[in-house]
Amino acid sequence: MGLKKIFPVNIFLLLLFSGVSGYTQQTSQLKAEGEYCGSSGESFIQIKKQAIQKAEQQALIDADIPQRVSSVNVLYEAQRSNNQRGQYNRVFSSVASSETQGKLLIDSVLQVKKYLNEFDHTCCRATIQATVFRYDSQGDPAFTFHVGDLEPGDEHNIPNHYNSGEHLSFEFQPNHDGYLKIFDITADTALMLYPYINKKYPGLSDPKHRLFQKGQKVQFPVNQALKPGYRVTLEKGKAREINHLIFVFTRKDVPFYGKVKKKKLFRWIYEIPPAEREVKYYPVLILAP
């Protein structure tokens, strides 16, 4: 229960952050509708997903943004299954998709209507509320960082495997001075892994405003009290779970206030101009021992 799965030692994480970037970014809020009729072999879940994607495309047209700009939908219902493939794909596409002139974030799916057309095919009409972020600048390829002991992955490959109860550690080395925040999200939870703040036990807290210096290698966890690493755990009865570690490196110390939620997290990230941030994603598969 609660925020999990990567814990510093055995202390339960209860973090109160919410996303406010402090940047004035060009945004547009709008509603859009999409419609899709499936074939006999498609499930309604697949048909609904296609209808939502059509609504995304319409929203981009209405906002006068090129349709090649990727959208971010973290609101599809989680499918309760042990392999979590659908959950993984949704989170991966939210984090790892590229951007050029903007980003589209679905705030909510307002309406989903199921019906049969004249050919007796199942159809779906979906209405979404979305925010479009418009960018005036591209990312800076020199503003980046390296993470040792963790490998990047994609929706077909999760290279980082840990058994429940093991400890996770990694090395961070930036190519530029900047500030780091690390988030851990699963299908059900979201938390800030770094900087970790523990009001009850201040000795376990990380410094809030650390400036990471160009070329300096830093071993995580940085707090000696959390060595030898972040302890990874599974809920009782679960055989596996995918964690998504999101590293957000920024030129300025951009605050994140309030409780971490997926939609807030992505909104906070996309409010920061691409030239002011570098985001990398590392999937971690936790297995029952």
One Martini backbone bead per residue (centre of mass of N, CA, C, O) as a GRO file, in nm:
protein
  289
    1MET     BB    1   0.100   0.034   0.015
    2GLY     BB    2   0.151   0.307  -0.132
    3LEU     BB    3   0.453   0.427  -0.155
    4LYS     BB    4   0.667   0.281  -0.397
    5LYS     BB    5   0.948   0.036  -0.427
    6ILE     BB    6   1.176   0.244  -0.372
    7PHE     BB    7   1.373   0.234  -0.081
    8PRO     BB    8   1.512   0.381   0.174
    9VAL     BB    9   1.548   0.132   0.316
   10ASN     BB   10   1.260   0.112   0.557
   11ILE     BB   11   1.142   0.380   0.481
   12PHE     BB   12   0.859   0.544   0.446
   13LEU     BB   13   0.720   0.717   0.172
   14LEU     BB   14   0.619   1.067   0.227
   15LEU     BB   15   0.538   1.294  -0.028
   16LEU     BB   16   0.517   1.664  -0.081
   17PHE     BB   17   0.437   1.729  -0.414
   18SER     BB   18   0.420   1.972  -0.693
   19GLY     BB   19   0.373   2.101  -1.017
   20VAL     BB   20   0.598   2.390  -1.049
   21SER     BB   21   0.824   2.555  -1.260
   22GLY     BB   22   0.821   2.890  -1.328
   23TYR     BB   23   0.747   2.891  -1.619
   24THR     BB   24   0.660   3.063  -1.924
   25GLN     BB   25   0.441   2.882  -2.112
   26GLN     BB   26   0.302   2.787  -2.402
   27THR     BB   27  -0.053   2.740  -2.380
   28SER     BB   28  -0.332   2.506  -2.450
   29GLN     BB   29  -0.681   2.470  -2.402
   30LEU     BB   30  -0.874   2.175  -2.505
   31LYS     BB   31  -1.115   2.024  -2.712
   32ALA     BB   32  -1.162   1.681  -2.841
   33GLU     BB   33  -1.250   1.459  -3.119
   34GLY     BB   34  -1.278   1.096  -3.164
   35GLU     BB   35  -1.295   0.828  -3.422
   36TYR     BB   36  -1.353   0.459  -3.412
   37CYS     BB   37  -1.351   0.159  -3.617
   38GLY     BB   38  -1.348  -0.175  -3.590
   39SER     BB   39  -1.265  -0.492  -3.604
   40SER     BB   40  -1.325  -0.820  -3.523
   41GLY     BB   41  -1.023  -0.840  -3.367
   42GLU     BB   42  -1.101  -0.600  -3.181
   43SER     BB   43  -1.099  -0.449  -2.898
   44PHE     BB   44  -1.227  -0.198  -2.709
   45ILE     BB   45  -0.962  -0.096  -2.601
   46GLN     BB   46  -0.834  -0.051  -2.882
   47ILE     BB   47  -1.055   0.135  -2.994
   48LYS     BB   48  -1.033   0.355  -2.780
   49LYS     BB   49  -0.739   0.428  -2.828
   50GLN     BB   50  -0.783   0.524  -3.122
   51ALA     BB   51  -0.987   0.748  -3.053
   52ILE     BB   52  -0.792   0.912  -2.875
   53GLN     BB   53  -0.580   0.957  -3.096
   54LYS     BB   54  -0.770   1.118  -3.278
   55ALA     BB   55  -0.812   1.343  -3.072
   56GLU     BB   56  -0.520   1.432  -3.062
   57GLN     BB   57  -0.495   1.514  -3.358
   58GLN     BB   58  -0.716   1.731  -3.342
   59ALA     BB   59  -0.581   1.906  -3.126
   60LEU     BB   60  -0.332   1.980  -3.299
   61ILE     BB   61  -0.488   2.117  -3.521
   62ASP     BB   62  -0.631   2.332  -3.338
   63ALA     BB   63  -0.329   2.436  -3.234
   64ASP     BB   64  -0.123   2.447  -3.473
   65ILE     BB   65   0.030   2.162  -3.468
   66PRO     BB   66   0.229   1.935  -3.555
   67GLN     BB   67   0.157   1.589  -3.576
   68ARG     BB   68   0.451   1.484  -3.493
   69VAL     BB   69   0.379   1.551  -3.226
   70SER     BB   70   0.381   1.421  -2.925
   71SER     BB   71   0.192   1.248  -2.698
   72VAL     BB   72   0.047   1.238  -2.350
   73ASN     BB   73  -0.082   0.933  -2.204
   74VAL     BB   74  -0.171   0.858  -1.848
   75LEU     BB   75  -0.506   0.760  -1.850
   76TYR     BB   76  -0.517   0.485  -1.890
   77GLU     BB   77  -0.624   0.202  -1.790
   78ALA     BB   78  -0.528  -0.029  -1.579
   79GLN     BB   79  -0.409  -0.351  -1.631
   80ARG     BB   80  -0.457  -0.641  -1.452
   81SER     BB   81  -0.132  -0.777  -1.470
   82ASN     BB   82   0.169  -0.939  -1.455
   83ASN     BB   83   0.313  -0.813  -1.718
   84GLN     BB   84   0.242  -0.499  -1.778
   85ARG     BB   85   0.258  -0.404  -2.078
   86GLY     BB   86   0.054  -0.174  -2.096
   87GLN     BB   87   0.179   0.001  -1.875
   88TYR     BB   88   0.456   0.030  -1.999
   89ASN     BB   89   0.382   0.167  -2.267
   90ARG     BB   90   0.258   0.422  -2.147
   91VAL     BB   91   0.503   0.524  -1.987
   92PHE     BB   92   0.712   0.522  -2.210
   93SER     BB   93   0.569   0.722  -2.405
   94SER     BB   94   0.568   0.957  -2.197
   95VAL     BB   95   0.889   0.979  -2.162
   96ALA     BB   96   1.047   0.894  -2.454
   97SER     BB   97   0.933   1.094  -2.626
   98SER     BB   98   0.962   1.316  -2.861
   99GLU     BB   99   1.043   1.664  -2.951
  100THR     BB  100   0.987   1.984  -3.109
  101GLN     BB  101   0.728   2.214  -3.085
  102GLY     BB  102   0.579   2.008  -2.878
  103LYS     BB  103   0.307   1.915  -2.640
  104LEU     BB  104   0.069   1.659  -2.540
  105LEU     BB  105  -0.175   1.666  -2.270
  106ILE     BB  106  -0.389   1.464  -2.108
  107ASP     BB  107  -0.622   1.546  -1.866
  108SER     BB  108  -0.898   1.415  -1.995
  109VAL     BB  109  -1.168   1.186  -2.031
  110LEU     BB  110  -1.491   1.285  -2.085
  111GLN     BB  111  -1.578   1.077  -2.329
  112VAL     BB  112  -1.731   0.745  -2.396
  113LYS     BB  113  -1.864   0.601  -2.700
  114LYS     BB  114  -2.057   0.319  -2.776
  115TYR     BB  115  -2.102   0.163  -3.110
  116LEU     BB  116  -2.283   0.078  -3.403
  117ASN     BB  117  -2.263   0.043  -3.725
  118GLU     BB  118  -2.386  -0.042  -4.044
  119PHE     BB  119  -2.164  -0.302  -4.021
  120ASP     BB  120  -2.145  -0.403  -3.717
  121HIS     BB  121  -1.927  -0.222  -3.589
  122THR     BB  122  -1.722  -0.127  -3.349
  123CYS     BB  123  -1.740   0.191  -3.180
  124CYS     BB  124  -1.569   0.513  -3.101
  125ARG     BB  125  -1.627   0.811  -2.900
  126ALA     BB  126  -1.393   1.068  -2.809
  127THR     BB  127  -1.339   1.299  -2.534
  128ILE     BB  128  -1.101   1.561  -2.473
  129GLN     BB  129  -0.875   1.709  -2.241
  130ALA     BB  130  -0.615   1.950  -2.331
  131THR     BB  131  -0.259   2.022  -2.338
  132VAL     BB  132  -0.054   2.259  -2.511
  133PHE     BB  133   0.294   2.274  -2.578
  134ARG     BB  134   0.496   2.548  -2.682
  135TYR     BB  135   0.804   2.575  -2.863
  136ASP     BB  136   1.103   2.791  -2.935
  137SER     BB  137   1.302   2.553  -2.857
  138GLN     BB  138   1.566   2.345  -2.843
  139GLY     BB  139   1.763   2.119  -2.749
  140ASP     BB  140   2.073   2.055  -2.570
  141PRO     BB  141   2.323   1.823  -2.637
  142ALA     BB  142   2.531   1.934  -2.404
  143PHE     BB  143   2.288   1.889  -2.202
  144THR     BB  144   2.398   1.630  -1.997
  145PHE     BB  145   2.423   1.272  -1.896
  146HIS     BB  146   2.548   1.003  -1.685
  147VAL     BB  147   2.458   0.655  -1.613
  148GLY     BB  148   2.563   0.423  -1.391
  149ASP     BB  149   2.436   0.084  -1.358
  150LEU     BB  150   2.235   0.177  -1.587
  151GLU     BB  151   1.995   0.096  -1.840
  152PRO     BB  152   1.846   0.162  -2.111
  153GLY     BB  153   1.510   0.137  -2.244
  154ASP     BB  154   1.220  -0.033  -2.367
  155GLU     BB  155   0.920  -0.189  -2.449
  156HIS     BB  156   1.118  -0.460  -2.522
  157ASN     BB  157   1.342  -0.362  -2.293
  158ILE     BB  158   1.459  -0.477  -1.962
  159PRO     BB  159   1.780  -0.461  -1.814
  160ASN     BB  160   1.682  -0.406  -1.508
  161HIS     BB  161   1.742  -0.644  -1.247
  162TYR     BB  162   1.561  -0.721  -0.937
  163ASN     BB  163   1.537  -0.835  -0.625
  164SER     BB  164   1.365  -0.853  -0.361
  165GLY     BB  165   1.582  -0.675  -0.123
  166GLU     BB  166   1.761  -0.528  -0.285
  167HIS     BB  167   2.018  -0.301  -0.400
  168LEU     BB  168   2.027   0.029  -0.538
  169SER     BB  169   2.282   0.168  -0.756
  170PHE     BB  170   2.451   0.475  -0.884
  171GLU     BB  171   2.594   0.684  -1.138
  172PHE     BB  172   2.661   1.043  -1.167
  173GLN     BB  173   2.735   1.246  -1.477
  174PRO     BB  174   2.784   1.561  -1.581
  175ASN     BB  175   2.830   1.803  -1.863
  176HIS     BB  176   2.690   2.005  -1.656
  177ASP     BB  177   2.569   2.227  -1.473
  178GLY     BB  178   2.320   2.121  -1.217
  179TYR     BB  179   1.992   1.982  -1.151
  180LEU     BB  180   1.844   1.708  -0.959
  181LYS     BB  181   1.575   1.474  -1.037
  182ILE     BB  182   1.410   1.176  -0.902
  183PHE     BB  183   1.175   0.943  -1.029
  184ASP     BB  184   0.917   0.702  -0.919
  185ILE     BB  185   0.721   0.486  -1.126
  186THR     BB  186   0.415   0.321  -1.149
  187ALA     BB  187   0.101   0.211  -1.206
  188ASP     BB  188   0.024   0.330  -0.888
  189THR     BB  189   0.286   0.515  -0.841
  190ALA     BB  190   0.454   0.815  -0.689
  191LEU     BB  191   0.794   0.953  -0.654
  192MET     BB  192   1.067   1.104  -0.483
  193LEU     BB  193   1.398   0.999  -0.466
  194TYR     BB  194   1.532   1.283  -0.566
  195PRO     BB  195   1.516   1.448  -0.309
  196TYR     BB  196   1.513   1.315   0.005
  197ILE     BB  197   1.255   1.370   0.260
  198ASN     BB  198   1.282   1.349   0.631
  199LYS     BB  199   1.125   1.485   0.902
  200LYS     BB  200   1.169   1.268   1.127
  201TYR     BB  201   1.463   1.192   0.974
  202PRO     BB  202   1.699   1.409   0.879
  203GLY     BB  203   1.950   1.214   0.827
  204LEU     BB  204   1.796   1.095   0.551
  205SER     BB  205   1.831   1.350   0.404
  206ASP     BB  206   1.860   1.549   0.134
  207PRO     BB  207   1.975   1.793  -0.035
  208LYS     BB  208   1.781   2.026  -0.211
  209HIS     BB  209   2.024   2.234  -0.367
  210ARG     BB  210   2.214   2.075  -0.546
  211LEU     BB  211   2.511   2.123  -0.730
  212PHE     BB  212   2.607   1.978  -1.020
  213GLN     BB  213   2.916   1.914  -1.156
  214LYS     BB  214   3.113   1.914  -1.405
  215GLY     BB  215   3.242   1.577  -1.423
  216GLN     BB  216   3.119   1.480  -1.158
  217LYS     BB  217   3.114   1.199  -0.963
  218VAL     BB  218   2.812   1.037  -0.831
  219GLN     BB  219   2.695   0.843  -0.569
  220PHE     BB  220   2.415   0.631  -0.535
  221PRO     BB  221   2.350   0.723  -0.260
  222VAL     BB  222   2.455   1.021  -0.101
  223ASN     BB  223   2.362   0.915   0.163
  224GLN     BB  224   2.515   0.727   0.403
  225ALA     BB  225   2.246   0.620   0.546
  226LEU     BB  226   2.163   0.462   0.254
  227LYS     BB  227   2.355   0.253   0.267
  228PRO     BB  228   2.412   0.064  -0.024
  229GLY     BB  229   2.101   0.142  -0.098
  230TYR     BB  230   1.813   0.106  -0.258
  231ARG     BB  231   1.539  -0.060  -0.151
  232VAL     BB  232   1.375  -0.324  -0.302
  233THR     BB  233   1.014  -0.389  -0.338
  234LEU     BB  234   0.738  -0.608  -0.283
  235GLU     BB  235   0.439  -0.696  -0.274
  236LYS     BB  236   0.250  -0.912  -0.141
  237GLY     BB  237   0.200  -1.157  -0.408
  238LYS     BB  238   0.404  -1.052  -0.601
  239ALA     BB  239   0.620  -1.124  -0.886
  240ARG     BB  240   0.610  -0.827  -1.031
  241GLU     BB  241   0.767  -0.503  -1.131
  242ILE     BB  242   0.758  -0.182  -1.282
  243ASN     BB  243   1.000   0.065  -1.287
  244HIS     BB  244   1.033   0.433  -1.332
  245LEU     BB  245   1.318   0.613  -1.393
  246ILE     BB  246   1.334   0.974  -1.365
  247PHE     BB  247   1.559   1.200  -1.507
  248VAL     BB  248   1.594   1.551  -1.402
  249PHE     BB  249   1.785   1.796  -1.573
  250THR     BB  250   1.876   2.134  -1.471
  251ARG     BB  251   1.988   2.456  -1.478
  252LYS     BB  252   1.775   2.506  -1.274
  253ASP     BB  253   1.606   2.527  -0.964
  254VAL     BB  254   1.326   2.338  -0.994
  255PRO     BB  255   1.039   2.317  -0.843
  256PHE     BB  256   0.854   2.055  -0.650
  257TYR     BB  257   0.525   2.050  -0.543
  258GLY     BB  258   0.381   1.822  -0.372
  259LYS     BB  259   0.223   1.560  -0.483
  260VAL     BB  260   0.301   1.286  -0.665
  261LYS     BB  261   0.194   1.278  -1.006
  262LYS     BB  262   0.192   1.197  -1.323
  263LYS     BB  263   0.056   1.444  -1.451
  264LYS     BB  264   0.222   1.654  -1.293
  265LEU     BB  265   0.500   1.566  -1.383
  266PHE     BB  266   0.466   1.614  -1.692
  267ARG     BB  267   0.388   1.907  -1.669
  268TRP     BB  268   0.648   2.004  -1.535
  269ILE     BB  269   0.839   1.918  -1.759
  270TYR     BB  270   0.683   2.074  -2.008
  271GLU     BB  271   0.730   2.365  -1.880
  272ILE     BB  272   1.016   2.308  -1.958
  273PRO     BB  273   1.237   2.393  -2.161
  274PRO     BB  274   1.442   2.201  -2.355
  275ALA     BB  275   1.708   2.385  -2.302
  276GLU     BB  276   1.663   2.336  -1.964
  277ARG     BB  277   1.668   2.015  -2.025
  278GLU     BB  278   1.713   1.662  -1.912
  279VAL     BB  279   1.569   1.341  -2.004
  280LYS     BB  280   1.573   1.022  -1.837
  281TYR     BB  281   1.520   0.657  -1.878
  282TYR     BB  282   1.475   0.378  -1.631
  283PRO     BB  283   1.410   0.053  -1.620
  284VAL     BB  284   1.273  -0.160  -1.347
  285LEU     BB  285   1.283  -0.499  -1.254
  286ILE     BB  286   1.088  -0.663  -1.008
  287LEU     BB  287   1.150  -0.964  -0.828
  288ALA     BB  288   1.089  -1.248  -0.695
  289PRO     BB  289   1.304  -1.462  -0.510
   0.00000   0.00000   0.00000
